[in-house]
């Protein structure tokens, strides 16, 4: 992802992924916990826990 220009991009990730993106230069990195929902412009994002 370092090759991409993310200076105007908002990235929405679950808490478990945040640490892996610490070197990304995105406009904003939004962290969501399990069960949380975030509305972004024309769509919603909900974090659903994955059980193995």
PQR file of N, CA, C, O and H, with PARSE charges and radii, in Angstrom:
ATOM      1  N   UNK A   1       0.814  -1.197   0.000 -0.4000 1.5000
ATOM      2  CA  UNK A   1       0.000   0.000   0.000 -0.0000 2.0000
ATOM      3  C   UNK A   1       0.856   1.258   0.000  0.5500 1.7000
ATOM      4  O   UNK A   1       0.348   2.345  -0.276 -0.5500 1.4000
ATOM      5  N   UNK A   2       2.122   1.136   0.299 -0.4000 1.5000
ATOM      6  CA  UNK A   2       2.982   2.314   0.328 -0.0000 2.0000
ATOM      7  C   UNK A   2       3.142   2.958  -1.045  0.5500 1.7000
ATOM      8  O   UNK A   2       3.492   4.135  -1.136 -0.5500 1.4000
ATOM      9  H   UNK A   2       2.535   0.253   0.523  0.4000 1.0000
ATOM     10  N   UNK A   3       2.891   2.203  -2.115 -0.4000 1.5000
ATOM     11  CA  UNK A   3       3.019   2.741  -3.456 -0.0000 2.0000
ATOM     12  C   UNK A   3       1.820   3.588  -3.862  0.5500 1.7000
ATOM     13  O   UNK A   3       1.894   4.333  -4.839 -0.5500 1.4000
ATOM     14  H   UNK A   3       2.607   1.247  -2.041  0.4000 1.0000
ATOM     15  N   UNK A   4       0.722   3.485  -3.130 -0.4000 1.5000
ATOM     16  CA  UNK A   4      -0.491   4.228  -3.457 -0.0000 2.0000
ATOM     17  C   UNK A   4      -0.474   5.617  -2.843  0.5500 1.7000
ATOM     18  O   UNK A   4       0.069   5.815  -1.756 -0.5500 1.4000
ATOM     19  H   UNK A   4       0.662   2.879  -2.337  0.4000 1.0000
ATOM     20  N   UNK A   5      -1.070   6.584  -3.542 -0.4000 1.5000
ATOM     21  CA  UNK A   5      -1.229   7.927  -2.999 -0.0000 2.0000
ATOM     22  C   UNK A   5      -2.524   7.958  -2.190  0.5500 1.7000
ATOM     23  O   UNK A   5      -3.614   8.038  -2.755 -0.5500 1.4000
ATOM     24  H   UNK A   5      -1.511   6.423  -4.425  0.4000 1.0000
ATOM     25  N   UNK A   6      -2.398   7.895  -0.885 -0.4000 1.5000
ATOM     26  CA  UNK A   6      -3.560   7.843   0.008 -0.0000 2.0000
ATOM     27  C   UNK A   6      -3.770   9.147   0.769  0.5500 1.7000
ATOM     28  O   UNK A   6      -4.478   9.165   1.776 -0.5500 1.4000
ATOM     29  H   UNK A   6      -1.512   7.830  -0.426  0.4000 1.0000
ATOM     30  N   UNK A   7      -3.173  10.224   0.309 -0.4000 1.5000
ATOM     31  CA  UNK A   7      -3.234  11.493   1.040 -0.0000 2.0000
ATOM     32  C   UNK A   7      -4.646  12.067   1.123  0.5500 1.7000
ATOM     33  O   UNK A   7      -4.911  12.915   1.975 -0.5500 1.4000
ATOM     34  H   UNK A   7      -2.597  10.209  -0.508  0.4000 1.0000
ATOM     35  N   UNK A   8      -5.552  11.626   0.260 -0.4000 1.5000
ATOM     36  CA  UNK A   8      -6.938  12.102   0.337 -0.0000 2.0000
ATOM     37  C   UNK A   8      -7.903  10.954   0.631  0.5500 1.7000
ATOM     38  O   UNK A   8      -9.098  11.051   0.352 -0.5500 1.4000
ATOM     39  H   UNK A   8      -5.337  10.937  -0.432  0.4000 1.0000
ATOM     40  N   UNK A   9      -7.376   9.870   1.196 -0.4000 1.5000
ATOM     41  CA  UNK A   9      -8.171   8.666   1.431 -0.0000 2.0000
ATOM     42  C   UNK A   9      -8.393   8.416   2.920  0.5500 1.7000
ATOM     43  O   UNK A   9      -7.471   8.537   3.726 -0.5500 1.4000
ATOM     44  H   UNK A   9      -6.405   9.792   1.423  0.4000 1.0000
ATOM     45  N   UNK A  10      -9.622   8.068   3.269 -0.4000 1.5000
ATOM     46  CA  UNK A  10      -9.939   7.627   4.621 -0.0000 2.0000
ATOM     47  C   UNK A  10     -10.017   6.107   4.601  0.5500 1.7000
ATOM     48  O   UNK A  10     -10.744   5.523   3.798 -0.5500 1.4000
ATOM     49  H   UNK A  10     -10.371   7.970   2.614  0.4000 1.0000
ATOM     50  N   UNK A  11      -9.263   5.474   5.489 -0.4000 1.5000
ATOM     51  CA  UNK A  11      -9.251   4.017   5.589 -0.0000 2.0000
ATOM     52  C   UNK A  11      -9.977   3.625   6.866  0.5500 1.7000
ATOM     53  O   UNK A  11      -9.688   4.149   7.941 -0.5500 1.4000
ATOM     54  H   UNK A  11      -8.672   5.949   6.141  0.4000 1.0000
ATOM     55  N   UNK A  12     -10.919   2.702   6.742 -0.4000 1.5000
ATOM     56  CA  UNK A  12     -11.686   2.225   7.895 -0.0000 2.0000
ATOM     57  C   UNK A  12     -11.291   0.779   8.138  0.5500 1.7000
ATOM     58  O   UNK A  12     -11.449  -0.071   7.262 -0.5500 1.4000
ATOM     59  H   UNK A  12     -11.154   2.276   5.868  0.4000 1.0000
ATOM     60  N   UNK A  13     -10.775   0.501   9.333 -0.4000 1.5000
ATOM     61  CA  UNK A  13     -10.279  -0.835   9.643 -0.0000 2.0000
ATOM     62  C   UNK A  13     -10.714  -1.260  11.043  0.5500 1.7000
ATOM     63  O   UNK A  13     -10.980  -0.418  11.901 -0.5500 1.4000
ATOM     64  H   UNK A  13     -10.646   1.191  10.045  0.4000 1.0000
ATOM     65  N   UNK A  14     -10.784  -2.569  11.267 -0.4000 1.5000
ATOM     66  CA  UNK A  14     -11.029  -3.053  12.623 -0.0000 2.0000
ATOM     67  C   UNK A  14      -9.792  -2.842  13.489  0.5500 1.7000
ATOM     68  O   UNK A  14      -8.685  -2.670  12.979 -0.5500 1.4000
ATOM     69  H   UNK A  14     -10.568  -3.253  10.570  0.4000 1.0000
ATOM     70  N   UNK A  15      -9.989  -2.856  14.775 -0.4000 1.5000
ATOM     71  CA  UNK A  15      -8.912  -2.608  15.739 -0.0000 2.0000
ATOM     72  C   UNK A  15      -7.713  -3.533  15.520  0.5500 1.7000
ATOM     73  O   UNK A  15      -6.571  -3.123  15.723 -0.5500 1.4000
ATOM     74  H   UNK A  15     -10.888  -2.995  15.189  0.4000 1.0000
ATOM     75  N   UNK A  16      -7.965  -4.766  15.112 -0.4000 1.5000
ATOM     76  CA  UNK A  16      -6.891  -5.742  14.930 -0.0000 2.0000
ATOM     77  C   UNK A  16      -5.949  -5.391  13.780  0.5500 1.7000
ATOM     78  O   UNK A  16      -4.846  -5.933  13.712 -0.5500 1.4000
ATOM     79  H   UNK A  16      -8.894  -5.099  14.947  0.4000 1.0000
ATOM     80  N   UNK A  17      -6.352  -4.505  12.882 -0.4000 1.5000
ATOM     81  CA  UNK A  17      -5.559  -4.175  11.694 -0.0000 2.0000
ATOM     82  C   UNK A  17      -4.788  -2.868  11.853  0.5500 1.7000
ATOM     83  O   UNK A  17      -3.827  -2.639  11.119 -0.5500 1.4000
ATOM     84  H   UNK A  17      -7.248  -4.065  12.937  0.4000 1.0000
ATOM     85  N   UNK A  18      -5.171  -2.023  12.769 -0.4000 1.5000
ATOM     86  CA  UNK A  18      -4.575  -0.698  12.921 -0.0000 2.0000
ATOM     87  C   UNK A  18      -3.055  -0.738  13.032  0.5500 1.7000
ATOM     88  O   UNK A  18      -2.369   0.052  12.383 -0.5500 1.4000
ATOM     89  H   UNK A  18      -5.951  -2.209  13.366  0.4000 1.0000
ATOM     90  N   UNK A  19      -2.531  -1.627  13.829 -0.4000 1.5000
ATOM     91  CA  UNK A  19      -1.082  -1.698  14.051 -0.0000 2.0000
ATOM     92  C   UNK A  19      -0.327  -1.994  12.753  0.5500 1.7000
ATOM     93  O   UNK A  19       0.810  -1.551  12.591 -0.5500 1.4000
ATOM     94  H   UNK A  19      -3.089  -2.268  14.357  0.4000 1.0000
ATOM     95  N   UNK A  20      -0.933  -2.726  11.842 -0.4000 1.5000
ATOM     96  CA  UNK A  20      -0.286  -3.067  10.575 -0.0000 2.0000
ATOM     97  C   UNK A  20      -0.246  -1.886   9.609  0.5500 1.7000
ATOM     98  O   UNK A  20       0.491  -1.919   8.624 -0.5500 1.4000
ATOM     99  H   UNK A  20      -1.857  -3.086  11.974  0.4000 1.0000
ATOM    100  N   UNK A  21      -1.025  -0.850   9.879 -0.4000 1.5000
ATOM    101  CA  UNK A  21      -1.094   0.306   8.992 -0.0000 2.0000
ATOM    102  C   UNK A  21      -0.395   1.534   9.557  0.5500 1.7000
ATOM    103  O   UNK A  21      -0.593   2.639   9.052 -0.5500 1.4000
ATOM    104  H   UNK A  21      -1.624  -0.822  10.679  0.4000 1.0000
ATOM    105  N   UNK A  22       0.407   1.364  10.578 -0.4000 1.5000
ATOM    106  CA  UNK A  22       1.004   2.523  11.247 -0.0000 2.0000
ATOM    107  C   UNK A  22       1.936   3.331  10.346  0.5500 1.7000
ATOM    108  O   UNK A  22       2.169   4.507  10.623 -0.5500 1.4000
ATOM    109  H   UNK A  22       0.568   0.466  10.988  0.4000 1.0000
ATOM    110  N   UNK A  23       2.478   2.742   9.279 -0.4000 1.5000
ATOM    111  CA  UNK A  23       3.378   3.464   8.381 -0.0000 2.0000
ATOM    112  C   UNK A  23       2.683   3.990   7.127  0.5500 1.7000
ATOM    113  O   UNK A  23       3.347   4.482   6.214 -0.5500 1.4000
ATOM    114  H   UNK A  23       2.289   1.786   9.054  0.4000 1.0000
ATOM    115  N   UNK A  24       1.380   3.894   7.073 -0.4000 1.5000
ATOM    116  CA  UNK A  24       0.612   4.366   5.922 -0.0000 2.0000
ATOM    117  C   UNK A  24       0.333   5.855   6.084  0.5500 1.7000
ATOM    118  O   UNK A  24      -0.024   6.311   7.170 -0.5500 1.4000
ATOM    119  H   UNK A  24       0.841   3.494   7.814  0.4000 1.0000
ATOM    120  N   UNK A  25       0.495   6.605   5.011 -0.4000 1.5000
ATOM    121  CA  UNK A  25       0.259   8.048   5.079 -0.0000 2.0000
ATOM    122  C   UNK A  25      -1.089   8.401   4.462  0.5500 1.7000
ATOM    123  O   UNK A  25      -1.164   9.146   3.485 -0.5500 1.4000
ATOM    124  H   UNK A  25       0.785   6.235   4.129  0.4000 1.0000
ATOM    125  N   UNK A  26      -2.142   7.860   5.042 -0.4000 1.5000
ATOM    126  CA  UNK A  26      -3.502   8.153   4.586 -0.0000 2.0000
ATOM    127  C   UNK A  26      -3.992   9.443   5.228  0.5500 1.7000
ATOM    128  O   UNK A  26      -3.454   9.894   6.239 -0.5500 1.4000
ATOM    129  H   UNK A  26      -2.081   7.254   5.836  0.4000 1.0000
ATOM    130  N   UNK A  27      -5.014  10.026   4.627 -0.4000 1.5000
ATOM    131  CA  UNK A  27      -5.627  11.231   5.185 -0.0000 2.0000
ATOM    132  C   UNK A  27      -6.123  10.957   6.602  0.5500 1.7000
ATOM    133  O   UNK A  27      -5.928  11.759   7.515 -0.5500 1.4000
ATOM    134  H   UNK A  27      -5.451   9.659   3.805  0.4000 1.0000
ATOM    135  N   UNK A  28      -6.772   9.799   6.759 -0.4000 1.5000
ATOM    136  CA  UNK A  28      -7.348   9.443   8.061 -0.0000 2.0000
ATOM    137  C   UNK A  28      -7.478   7.923   8.143  0.5500 1.7000
ATOM    138  O   UNK A  28      -7.839   7.273   7.162 -0.5500 1.4000
ATOM    139  H   UNK A  28      -6.931   9.147   6.017  0.4000 1.0000
ATOM    140  N   UNK A  29      -7.185   7.366   9.305 -0.4000 1.5000
ATOM    141  CA  UNK A  29      -7.422   5.950   9.570 -0.0000 2.0000
ATOM    142  C   UNK A  29      -8.410   5.870  10.718  0.5500 1.7000
ATOM    143  O   UNK A  29      -8.104   6.265  11.843 -0.5500 1.4000
ATOM    144  H   UNK A  29      -6.892   7.895  10.102  0.4000 1.0000
ATOM    145  N   UNK A  30      -9.590   5.359  10.429 -0.4000 1.5000
ATOM    146  CA  UNK A  30     -10.656   5.259  11.414 -0.0000 2.0000
ATOM    147  C   UNK A  30     -10.693   3.826  11.932  0.5500 1.7000
ATOM    148  O   UNK A  30     -10.731   2.875  11.151 -0.5500 1.4000
ATOM    149  H   UNK A  30      -9.838   5.039   9.515  0.4000 1.0000
ATOM    150  N   UNK A  31     -10.681   3.681  13.246 -0.4000 1.5000
ATOM    151  CA  UNK A  31     -10.714   2.367  13.890 -0.0000 2.0000
ATOM    152  C   UNK A  31     -12.120   2.075  14.387  0.5500 1.7000
ATOM    153  O   UNK A  31     -12.731   2.893  15.075 -0.5500 1.4000
ATOM    154  H   UNK A  31     -10.651   4.453  13.880  0.4000 1.0000
ATOM    155  N   UNK A  32     -12.624   0.905  14.032 -0.4000 1.5000
ATOM    156  CA  UNK A  32     -13.924   0.473  14.521 -0.0000 2.0000
ATOM    157  C   UNK A  32     -13.757  -0.811  15.321  0.5500 1.7000
ATOM    158  O   UNK A  32     -12.977  -1.688  14.950 -0.5500 1.4000
ATOM    159  H   UNK A  32     -12.127   0.241  13.473  0.4000 1.0000
ATOM    160  N   UNK A  33     -14.483  -0.911  16.403 -0.4000 1.5000
ATOM    161  CA  UNK A  33     -14.508  -2.128  17.214 -0.0000 2.0000
ATOM    162  C   UNK A  33     -15.626  -3.031  16.728  0.5500 1.7000
ATOM    163  O   UNK A  33     -16.509  -2.584  15.996 -0.5500 1.4000
ATOM    164  H   UNK A  33     -15.117  -0.199  16.704  0.4000 1.0000
ATOM    165  N   UNK A  34     -15.599  -4.284  17.121 -0.4000 1.5000
ATOM    166  CA  UNK A  34     -16.653  -5.230  16.749 -0.0000 2.0000
ATOM    167  C   UNK A  34     -18.026  -4.670  17.097  0.5500 1.7000
ATOM    168  O   UNK A  34     -18.247  -4.171  18.201 -0.5500 1.4000
ATOM    169  H   UNK A  34     -14.882  -4.647  17.716  0.4000 1.0000
ATOM    170  N   UNK A  35     -18.935  -4.758  16.149 -0.4000 1.5000
ATOM    171  CA  UNK A  35     -20.300  -4.298  16.365 -0.0000 2.0000
ATOM    172  C   UNK A  35     -20.537  -2.838  16.058  0.5500 1.7000
ATOM    173  O   UNK A  35     -21.690  -2.412  15.980 -0.5500 1.4000
ATOM    174  H   UNK A  35     -18.756  -5.163  15.252  0.4000 1.0000
ATOM    175  N   UNK A  36     -19.487  -2.054  15.881 -0.4000 1.5000
ATOM    176  CA  UNK A  36     -19.649  -0.630  15.576 -0.0000 2.0000
ATOM    177  C   UNK A  36     -19.979  -0.425  14.101  0.5500 1.7000
ATOM    178  O   UNK A  36     -19.589  -1.220  13.245 -0.5500 1.4000
ATOM    179  H   UNK A  36     -18.551  -2.400  15.944  0.4000 1.0000
ATOM    180  N   UNK A  37     -20.702   0.654  13.821 -0.4000 1.5000
ATOM    181  CA  UNK A  37     -21.053   1.021  12.453 -0.0000 2.0000
ATOM    182  C   UNK A  37     -20.614   2.454  12.208  0.5500 1.7000
ATOM    183  O   UNK A  37     -20.746   3.312  13.081 -0.5500 1.4000
ATOM    184  H   UNK A  37     -21.019   1.299  14.516  0.4000 1.0000
ATOM    185  N   UNK A  38     -20.090   2.709  11.016 -0.4000 1.5000
ATOM    186  CA  UNK A  38     -19.652   4.050  10.634 -0.0000 2.0000
ATOM    187  C   UNK A  38     -20.310   4.405   9.316  0.5500 1.7000
ATOM    188  O   UNK A  38     -20.238   3.625   8.366 -0.5500 1.4000
ATOM    189  H   UNK A  38     -19.983   2.013  10.307  0.4000 1.0000
ATOM    190  N   UNK A  39     -20.938   5.538   9.234 -0.4000 1.5000
ATOM    191  CA  UNK A  39     -21.561   6.025   8.000 -0.0000 2.0000
ATOM    192  C   UNK A  39     -20.553   6.905   7.278  0.5500 1.7000
ATOM    193  O   UNK A  39     -20.018   7.852   7.853 -0.5500 1.4000
ATOM    194  H   UNK A  39     -20.996   6.171  10.005  0.4000 1.0000
ATOM    195  N   UNK A  40     -20.296   6.584   6.006 -0.4000 1.5000
ATOM    196  CA  UNK A  40     -19.354   7.349   5.198 -0.0000 2.0000
ATOM    197  C   UNK A  40     -20.045   7.710   3.899  0.5500 1.7000
ATOM    198  O   UNK A  40     -20.376   6.832   3.102 -0.5500 1.4000
ATOM    199  H   UNK A  40     -20.731   5.815   5.538  0.4000 1.0000
ATOM    200  N   UNK A  41     -20.263   8.983   3.685 -0.4000 1.5000
ATOM    201  CA  UNK A  41     -20.926   9.535   2.510 -0.0000 2.0000
ATOM    202  C   UNK A  41     -22.170   8.729   2.120  0.5500 1.7000
ATOM    203  O   UNK A  41     -23.245   8.966   2.671 -0.5500 1.4000
ATOM    204  H   UNK A  41     -19.995   9.696   4.332  0.4000 1.0000
ATOM    205  N   UNK A  42     -22.047   7.786   1.186 -0.4000 1.5000
ATOM    206  CA  UNK A  42     -23.223   7.089   0.662 -0.0000 2.0000
ATOM    207  C   UNK A  42     -23.351   5.640   1.129  0.5500 1.7000
ATOM    208  O   UNK A  42     -24.202   4.912   0.616 -0.5500 1.4000
ATOM    209  H   UNK A  42     -21.174   7.593   0.738  0.4000 1.0000
ATOM    210  N   UNK A  43     -22.542   5.206   2.073 -0.4000 1.5000
ATOM    211  CA  UNK A  43     -22.638   3.827   2.531 -0.0000 2.0000
ATOM    212  C   UNK A  43     -22.258   3.721   3.994  0.5500 1.7000
ATOM    213  O   UNK A  43     -21.686   4.645   4.573 -0.5500 1.4000
ATOM    214  H   UNK A  43     -21.852   5.798   2.490  0.4000 1.0000
ATOM    215  N   UNK A  44     -22.589   2.565   4.591 -0.4000 1.5000
ATOM    216  CA  UNK A  44     -22.250   2.285   5.983 -0.0000 2.0000
ATOM    217  C   UNK A  44     -21.286   1.111   6.042  0.5500 1.7000
ATOM    218  O   UNK A  44     -21.315   0.218   5.195 -0.5500 1.4000
ATOM    219  H   UNK A  44     -23.053   1.815   4.121  0.4000 1.0000
ATOM    220  N   UNK A  45     -20.425   1.130   7.069 -0.4000 1.5000
ATOM    221  CA  UNK A  45     -19.479   0.051   7.298 -0.0000 2.0000
ATOM    222  C   UNK A  45     -19.734  -0.471   8.699  0.5500 1.7000
ATOM    223  O   UNK A  45     -19.819   0.306   9.651 -0.5500 1.4000
ATOM    224  H   UNK A  45     -20.402   1.855   7.757  0.4000 1.0000
ATOM    225  N   UNK A  46     -19.856  -1.792   8.829 -0.4000 1.5000
ATOM    226  CA  UNK A  46     -20.043  -2.406  10.139 -0.0000 2.0000
ATOM    227  C   UNK A  46     -18.984  -3.485  10.330  0.5500 1.7000
ATOM    228  O   UNK A  46     -18.729  -4.286   9.431 -0.5500 1.4000
ATOM    229  H   UNK A  46     -19.786  -2.423   8.056  0.4000 1.0000
ATOM    230  N   UNK A  47     -18.370  -3.495  11.510 -0.4000 1.5000
ATOM    231  CA  UNK A  47     -17.369  -4.520  11.822 -0.0000 2.0000
ATOM    232  C   UNK A  47     -18.096  -5.715  12.422  0.5500 1.7000
ATOM    233  O   UNK A  47     -18.807  -5.606  13.421 -0.5500 1.4000
ATOM    234  H   UNK A  47     -18.577  -2.844  12.241  0.4000 1.0000
ATOM    235  N   UNK A  48     -17.893  -6.854  11.781 -0.4000 1.5000
ATOM    236  CA  UNK A  48     -18.491  -8.100  12.255 -0.0000 2.0000
ATOM    237  C   UNK A  48     -17.350  -9.035  12.625  0.5500 1.7000
ATOM    238  O   UNK A  48     -16.480  -9.297  11.794 -0.5500 1.4000
ATOM    239  H   UNK A  48     -17.315  -6.943  10.970  0.4000 1.0000
ATOM    240  N   UNK A  49     -17.331  -9.548  13.859 -0.4000 1.5000
ATOM    241  CA  UNK A  49     -16.236 -10.433  14.269 -0.0000 2.0000
ATOM    242  C   UNK A  49     -16.219 -11.717  13.448  0.5500 1.7000
ATOM    243  O   UNK A  49     -17.263 -12.268  13.100 -0.5500 1.4000
ATOM    244  H   UNK A  49     -18.037  -9.335  14.535  0.4000 1.0000
ATOM    245  N   UNK A  50     -15.025 -12.171  13.152 -0.4000 1.5000
ATOM    246  CA  UNK A  50     -14.862 -13.404  12.379 -0.0000 2.0000
ATOM    247  C   UNK A  50     -14.456 -14.508  13.349  0.5500 1.7000
ATOM    248  O   UNK A  50     -13.475 -14.378  14.081 -0.5500 1.4000
ATOM    249  H   UNK A  50     -14.177 -11.723  13.434  0.4000 1.0000
ATOM    250  N   UNK A  51     -15.210 -15.580  13.345 -0.4000 1.5000
ATOM    251  CA  UNK A  51     -14.917 -16.720  14.220 -0.0000 2.0000
ATOM    252  C   UNK A  51     -14.393 -17.868  13.386  0.5500 1.7000
ATOM    253  O   UNK A  51     -14.978 -18.227  12.365 -0.5500 1.4000
ATOM    254  H   UNK A  51     -16.007 -15.686  12.751  0.4000 1.0000
ATOM    255  N   UNK A  52     -13.296 -18.436  13.824 -0.4000 1.5000
ATOM    256  CA  UNK A  52     -12.714 -19.588  13.112 -0.0000 2.0000
ATOM    257  C   UNK A  52     -13.122 -20.873  13.774  0.5500 1.7000
ATOM    258  O   UNK A  52     -12.733 -21.950  13.323 -0.5500 1.4000
ATOM    259  H   UNK A  52     -12.821 -18.145  14.654  0.4000 1.0000
TER
END
